[in-house]
């Protein structure tokens, strides 16, 4: 078989080469199309279209990835509802971001639990003598306050210079009523010694009606921060704030 080959303007013309080139171009198009998988495309910005897209893809995922995707979408929807931006991310990126977020939250929770356990080993708190009294501070719109007594015992081996307690109030059914995030108490409180403080919670009918009706509450007090006389500190509150910061972090 003889094929003519000649040159024009320095260019080589070869029918066989042109067919091969065309085939390579077609192959390149197929490869590009294959690389642009649905999971690598940006999520639709329209909520309905995005939900349909997610539902169709979620069926292909394993149980663990489906749960992660569901958590990511809950965060995304909360961010949009709060007026935040809609990030341009693919499904693959969404799963990666959620895995990183879950890891960060897990580590922060572990640090908080460790700090809380360490703080609880240093002090014991008992709550007693609850009663409704007249509010003379003018802070309670009901004109009444819940009076309660806190007994704090140093169960550790170091002198406590300063202590902050988080005090939570709930009704008989467990419904949240109020919180004192950081009730500060000053020492020194030596190992084995106990201190006592009487506190008042101003009551408002809109928020603490259950306490007003019953005259008592379920009160739980836990150490938020302990500062020792030797300069050391145990700080569960700092770890709790880290968790709260993570919960508010935007998806970028």
Buried (B, 14 or more C-beta within 10 A) or exposed (E): EEEEEEEEEEEEEEEEEEEEEEEEEEEEEEEEEEEEEEBEEEBBEEEEEBEEBBEEBBEEBEEEBBEBBEBBBEBBBEBBEEEEEBBEBBBEBBBBBBBEBBEBBEEBBEBBEEBBEBBBEBBBBEBEEBEBEEBEEEEBEBEBBBBBBBBBBBEBEBBBBBBBBBBBBBBEEEEEBBEBEEBEBEBEBEEEEEBEEEBBBBBBEEBBBBBBEEEBBBBEBBBBBBBBBEEEBBBBBBBBBBBEEBEEEEBE
